[in-house]
Amino acid sequence: MKRSISLLVFILLAIVVLFVLNLLLGTVHIPMTDVCRILMGNEDVNEIWRNIVFSSRVPQALTALMAGAGLAVSGLQMQTVFHNPLAGPSVLGISNGASLGVAFVVLLSGSLGGVTLSRMGYIGDVAISVAAIVGAVAVLMLIIVIARHVKGNVTLLIIGVMMGYLVNAVVGLMKFFSSEEDVKAYVVWGLGSFARVSGGQMMLFVILMLFLLPLSMLMIKPMNILQLGDHYANNLGLNIRRAQMLMILSSGMLVAIVTAYCGPIMFIGMAVPHLARALFHTSDHRLLMPATMLTGGLLALFCNLVARMPGFEGALPVNSVTALIGAPVIAWVLMRKNNGID
């Protein structure tokens, strides 16, 4: 127990360090003393630096922290529901639903109305976020309705995967009939970024995540019981179907919000729960849930820092960075399973 507490404290300290580094490092060098003065509200500071810190670096760091925590928790819930170590937040096609909503705004609006909403500045950004949430929630509700009429999680999982393929097919048709500029805008959105959220959008995003993440903690006890198997869960009086639906709903809402504001961020939700299990050597969600949440935020901050390290013009796609870290973790899980270690 002492080791786990020490490790949690270490991760918290690492989050603080990486958060500060996200404020210090970037294409524009800002001395640490000036960053501190800016954060303390000192007026006698370079105005350009102040705008960079408050309009870019602070929103990016907060967005990365919240998005990483949300995706990690979502992945842990999906892996628990389906008893599948390779399940992730996008396993039921919810992020694909968000992509479909964005495709309507970015690809279809110009063809139908003559004016592409995505090019209308702030209004376009809001339209993309709303469309992504609507698309993700629509798929989530459809999955919940389907779940009431099918037996077995494997069947539900397969239906979710097929729904993802169906959505990708529809998006592919939209791309075919859209202009090259609109397709490029959609592809850039699909690369994922923590830099899209700023100002009032950032505050709303943080508030939503601060509301959803504590709610997900309420599922710790049912998640622990589900690990024992359906027979034991029934004997302990757990309504398995209702518990699974609540976890899917919780996971889906986290994915919907993160995808709406940041685009589809890959690998964090699938890889972080395994990192947390390996670090803490436990499957008890009373410890694993907060550990996964903190580790997800830490990893997202690190990926955001790498994506905008000095020397790069602009920022690298976040998905490229997360894949470099997440893919080896998934490969490691497969190797351990194949060798019968787990």
C-alpha positions as CSV (number, residue, x, y, z in Angstrom):
1,M,0.0,0.0,0.0
2,K,2.8,2.4,0.8
3,R,4.4,1.7,-2.6
4,S,1.1,2.5,-4.3
5,I,0.7,5.8,-2.4
6,S,4.3,6.8,-3.1
7,L,3.7,6.0,-6.8
8,L,0.5,8.1,-6.9
9,V,2.4,11.0,-5.3
10,F,5.2,10.6,-7.8
11,I,2.7,10.7,-10.7
12,L,1.1,13.8,-9.3
13,L,4.5,15.5,-9.0
14,A,5.3,14.4,-12.6
15,I,2.0,15.9,-13.8
16,V,2.9,19.2,-12.1
17,V,6.4,19.2,-13.7
18,L,5.1,18.4,-17.2
19,F,2.3,21.0,-16.8
20,V,5.0,23.6,-16.1
21,L,7.1,22.4,-19.0
22,N,4.1,22.7,-21.3
23,L,4.0,26.4,-20.3
24,L,7.7,27.0,-20.7
25,L,8.6,25.1,-23.9
26,G,7.5,25.9,-27.4
27,T,8.5,27.5,-30.6
28,V,8.8,30.8,-28.7
29,H,11.2,30.8,-25.7
30,I,9.7,32.4,-22.6
31,P,11.9,32.5,-19.4
32,M,10.5,30.7,-16.4
33,T,10.6,33.9,-14.3
34,D,8.4,35.7,-16.9
35,V,6.0,32.7,-17.0
36,C,5.6,32.9,-13.2
37,R,5.0,36.7,-13.4
38,I,2.4,36.2,-16.1
39,L,0.6,33.5,-14.0
40,M,0.7,35.8,-11.0
41,G,-1.0,38.6,-12.9
42,N,2.0,40.9,-13.1
43,E,1.2,43.6,-15.7
44,D,4.9,44.5,-16.4
45,V,5.4,41.6,-18.8
46,N,5.8,41.3,-22.6
47,E,2.2,41.4,-24.0
48,I,3.0,38.9,-26.7
49,W,4.3,36.4,-24.2
50,R,1.2,36.9,-22.0
51,N,-1.1,36.1,-25.0
52,I,1.0,33.0,-25.8
53,V,0.8,31.7,-22.2
54,F,-2.9,32.4,-21.6
55,S,-4.3,32.0,-25.1
56,S,-2.3,28.9,-26.2
57,R,-0.1,27.1,-23.6
58,V,-2.4,27.1,-20.6
59,P,-5.5,25.9,-22.6
60,Q,-3.4,23.2,-24.4
61,A,-2.0,21.9,-21.1
62,L,-5.4,21.8,-19.4
63,T,-7.1,20.2,-22.4
64,A,-4.3,17.6,-22.6
65,L,-4.6,16.8,-18.9
66,M,-8.4,16.4,-19.0
67,A,-8.6,14.6,-22.3
68,G,-5.9,12.1,-21.3
69,A,-7.7,11.4,-18.0
70,G,-11.0,11.0,-19.7
71,L,-9.8,8.7,-22.5
72,A,-7.9,6.5,-20.0
73,V,-10.9,6.1,-17.8
74,S,-13.1,5.3,-20.8
75,G,-10.7,2.7,-22.0
76,L,-10.6,1.0,-18.5
77,Q,-14.4,0.9,-18.4
78,M,-14.6,-0.7,-21.9
79,Q,-11.9,-3.3,-21.0
80,T,-13.8,-4.2,-17.9
81,V,-17.2,-4.4,-19.6
82,F,-16.0,-6.6,-22.5
83,H,-13.3,-8.5,-20.5
84,N,-11.0,-7.7,-23.4
85,P,-7.5,-6.2,-22.9
86,L,-7.5,-4.7,-26.3
87,A,-10.9,-2.9,-26.0
88,G,-10.6,0.9,-26.2
89,P,-12.8,4.0,-26.1
90,S,-13.6,3.7,-29.8
91,V,-14.5,0.0,-29.8
92,L,-18.2,0.7,-30.2
93,G,-17.9,3.2,-33.0
94,I,-18.7,6.2,-30.8
95,S,-15.7,8.2,-32.0
96,N,-16.6,7.2,-35.5
97,G,-20.0,8.8,-34.9
98,A,-18.3,12.0,-33.9
99,S,-16.3,11.8,-37.1
100,L,-19.5,11.4,-39.1
101,G,-21.0,14.5,-37.4
102,V,-17.8,16.5,-38.3
103,A,-17.9,15.2,-41.8
104,F,-21.4,16.6,-42.3
105,V,-20.1,20.0,-41.2
106,V,-16.7,20.0,-43.0
107,L,-17.5,18.0,-46.1
108,L,-21.3,18.1,-46.8
109,S,-22.3,21.7,-45.7
110,G,-20.3,23.3,-48.6
111,S,-21.8,21.0,-51.2
112,L,-25.4,21.5,-50.0
113,G,-25.4,25.1,-48.9
114,G,-22.6,26.6,-50.8
115,V,-20.9,27.8,-47.6
116,T,-18.7,25.5,-45.6
117,L,-19.4,25.9,-41.9
118,S,-15.8,24.9,-40.9
119,R,-14.4,28.0,-42.6
120,M,-16.6,30.5,-40.5
121,G,-14.1,31.1,-37.7
122,Y,-15.6,30.8,-34.2
123,I,-19.0,29.8,-35.5
124,G,-17.3,27.0,-37.5
125,D,-15.4,25.7,-34.5
126,V,-18.6,25.6,-32.4
127,A,-20.5,23.9,-35.3
128,I,-17.8,21.2,-35.5
129,S,-17.9,20.6,-31.7
130,V,-21.7,20.4,-31.6
131,A,-21.8,18.1,-34.7
132,A,-19.2,15.8,-33.1
133,I,-21.1,15.6,-29.9
134,V,-24.4,14.9,-31.7
135,G,-22.8,12.2,-33.9
136,A,-21.2,10.5,-31.0
137,V,-24.3,10.6,-28.7
138,A,-26.5,9.4,-31.6
139,V,-24.3,6.3,-32.1
140,L,-24.1,5.8,-28.3
141,M,-27.9,5.8,-27.9
142,L,-28.2,3.4,-30.9
143,I,-25.7,1.1,-29.2
144,I,-27.6,1.2,-25.9
145,V,-30.9,0.4,-27.8
146,I,-29.2,-2.5,-29.6
147,A,-27.7,-3.8,-26.4
148,R,-31.2,-4.3,-25.0
149,H,-32.0,-6.8,-27.8
150,V,-28.8,-8.8,-28.1
151,K,-27.3,-11.3,-25.7
152,G,-23.7,-11.5,-25.0
153,N,-21.0,-8.8,-25.0
154,V,-19.2,-10.3,-27.9
155,T,-22.2,-9.8,-30.2
156,L,-22.5,-6.2,-29.0
157,L,-18.8,-5.7,-29.6
158,I,-19.0,-7.0,-33.1
159,I,-22.0,-4.8,-33.9
160,G,-20.1,-1.8,-32.6
161,V,-17.1,-2.6,-34.8
162,M,-19.4,-3.1,-37.8
163,M,-21.1,0.2,-37.1
164,G,-17.7,1.8,-37.1
165,Y,-17.0,0.4,-40.6
166,L,-20.4,1.6,-41.8
167,V,-19.8,5.1,-40.6
168,N,-16.3,5.1,-42.2
169,A,-17.9,4.0,-45.5
170,V,-20.4,6.9,-45.4
171,V,-17.6,9.4,-44.6
172,G,-15.6,7.9,-47.5
173,L,-18.4,8.6,-49.9
174,M,-18.6,12.2,-48.6
175,K,-14.9,12.6,-49.2
176,F,-15.2,11.4,-52.8
177,F,-17.8,14.1,-53.6
178,S,-16.1,16.9,-51.7
179,S,-13.6,19.4,-52.7
180,E,-9.9,18.8,-52.1
181,E,-9.7,21.7,-49.6
182,D,-12.6,20.3,-47.5
183,V,-11.1,16.8,-47.5
184,K,-7.8,18.3,-46.3
185,A,-9.6,20.2,-43.5
186,Y,-11.3,16.9,-42.4
187,V,-8.1,15.0,-42.5
188,V,-6.3,17.6,-40.3
189,W,-9.2,17.4,-37.8
190,G,-8.8,13.6,-37.8
191,L,-5.1,13.9,-36.8
192,G,-6.2,15.1,-33.3
193,S,-5.0,18.2,-31.5
194,F,-5.1,19.7,-28.0
195,A,-4.7,23.2,-29.5
196,R,-8.3,23.6,-30.7
197,V,-9.8,24.4,-27.4
198,S,-9.4,28.0,-26.1
199,G,-11.3,30.7,-24.3
200,G,-14.8,29.9,-23.3
201,Q,-14.7,26.6,-25.1
202,M,-11.8,25.6,-22.8
203,M,-13.7,26.5,-19.7
204,L,-16.7,24.5,-20.9
205,F,-14.6,21.5,-21.7
206,V,-12.9,21.5,-18.3
207,I,-16.2,21.9,-16.5
208,L,-17.7,19.0,-18.4
209,M,-14.8,16.7,-17.7
210,L,-14.7,17.7,-14.0
211,F,-18.4,16.6,-13.9
212,L,-18.0,13.4,-15.9
213,L,-14.8,12.1,-14.3
214,P,-16.1,12.0,-10.7
215,L,-19.3,10.4,-12.0
216,S,-17.2,7.6,-13.5
217,M,-15.7,6.9,-10.0
218,L,-19.2,5.8,-8.9
219,M,-18.7,2.7,-11.1
220,I,-15.7,1.4,-9.2
221,K,-17.7,-1.1,-7.1
222,P,-19.7,-2.6,-10.0
223,M,-16.4,-2.8,-12.0
224,N,-14.7,-4.8,-9.3
225,I,-17.7,-7.2,-9.0
226,L,-17.8,-7.7,-12.8
227,Q,-14.2,-8.9,-12.7
228,L,-15.4,-11.9,-10.7
229,G,-17.5,-13.2,-13.5
230,D,-21.2,-13.1,-14.2
231,H,-22.0,-16.0,-11.9
232,Y,-20.4,-14.4,-8.8
233,A,-21.9,-11.0,-9.8
234,N,-25.4,-12.4,-9.9
235,N,-24.9,-14.1,-6.5
236,L,-23.7,-10.7,-5.1
237,G,-27.0,-9.1,-6.3
238,L,-25.5,-7.0,-9.1
239,N,-27.8,-6.1,-12.0
240,I,-25.2,-7.0,-14.6
241,R,-27.0,-5.6,-17.6
242,R,-27.7,-2.2,-15.9
243,A,-24.1,-1.9,-14.7
244,Q,-22.8,-2.6,-18.1
245,M,-25.1,-0.1,-19.7
246,L,-24.1,2.6,-17.2
247,M,-20.4,1.9,-17.9
248,I,-21.0,2.1,-21.6
249,L,-22.9,5.4,-21.2
250,S,-20.2,6.8,-18.9
251,S,-17.4,5.8,-21.3
252,G,-19.3,7.0,-24.4
253,M,-20.0,10.4,-22.9
254,L,-16.3,10.8,-22.1
255,V,-15.3,9.8,-25.6
256,A,-17.9,12.1,-27.2
257,I,-16.8,15.2,-25.3
258,V,-13.1,14.6,-25.9
259,T,-13.5,13.8,-29.6
260,A,-15.7,16.8,-30.1
261,Y,-13.1,19.2,-28.7
262,C,-9.8,17.5,-29.6
263,G,-10.6,15.2,-32.5
264,P,-10.1,11.4,-32.4
265,I,-7.1,10.8,-30.0
266,M,-5.8,7.3,-30.5
267,F,-4.1,4.7,-28.3
268,I,-4.2,6.6,-24.9
269,G,-7.5,5.0,-23.9
270,M,-6.3,1.5,-25.0
271,A,-2.7,1.7,-23.6
272,V,-3.0,3.6,-20.4
273,P,-5.0,1.0,-18.4
274,H,-2.3,-1.5,-19.1
275,L,0.4,0.9,-18.0
276,A,-1.5,1.5,-14.8
277,R,-1.9,-2.2,-14.1
278,A,1.8,-2.8,-14.8
279,L,2.9,0.1,-12.5
280,F,0.6,-0.7,-9.6
281,H,0.4,-4.5,-9.9
282,T,-3.4,-4.5,-9.1
283,S,-6.7,-5.1,-10.7
284,D,-8.6,-3.5,-7.8
285,H,-10.4,-0.5,-9.4
286,R,-10.4,1.4,-6.1
287,L,-6.7,2.0,-6.8
288,L,-6.7,1.3,-10.6
289,M,-9.3,3.9,-11.5
290,P,-7.5,7.0,-10.0
291,A,-4.1,5.5,-11.1
292,T,-5.4,5.2,-14.7
293,M,-6.9,8.7,-14.6
294,L,-3.7,10.3,-13.4
295,T,-1.5,8.2,-15.8
296,G,-3.7,9.2,-18.7
297,G,-3.3,12.9,-17.9
298,L,0.4,12.5,-17.5
299,L,0.8,10.7,-20.8
300,A,-1.3,13.2,-22.7
301,L,0.8,16.1,-21.2
302,F,4.0,14.3,-22.3
303,C,2.6,13.8,-25.8
304,N,1.5,17.4,-26.1
305,L,5.0,18.5,-25.0
306,V,6.7,16.3,-27.6
307,A,4.2,17.5,-30.3
308,R,5.2,21.1,-29.8
309,M,8.9,20.8,-28.8
310,P,11.2,23.6,-30.0
311,G,12.6,23.0,-33.4
312,F,9.3,21.9,-35.0
313,E,7.4,24.5,-37.1
314,G,3.9,24.5,-35.7
315,A,3.0,21.3,-33.9
316,L,3.1,17.6,-34.8
317,P,-0.1,15.7,-35.0
318,V,-1.0,14.4,-31.6
319,N,-2.0,11.0,-32.9
320,S,1.5,10.5,-34.4
321,V,3.0,11.0,-31.0
322,T,0.5,8.9,-29.1
323,A,0.9,6.0,-31.6
324,L,4.7,6.0,-31.0
325,I,4.0,5.3,-27.3
326,G,0.7,3.4,-27.4
327,A,1.6,0.9,-30.2
328,P,4.5,-0.6,-28.3
329,V,2.3,-1.0,-25.2
330,I,-0.4,-2.9,-27.2
331,A,2.3,-5.1,-28.8
332,W,3.6,-5.8,-25.3
333,V,0.1,-6.9,-24.1
334,L,-0.3,-9.2,-27.1
335,M,3.1,-10.8,-26.5
336,R,2.4,-11.3,-22.8
337,K,-1.0,-12.9,-23.7
338,N,0.6,-15.1,-26.3
339,N,3.2,-16.3,-23.8
340,G,0.6,-17.0,-21.2
341,I,2.1,-14.5,-18.7
342,D,-1.3,-13.0,-17.8
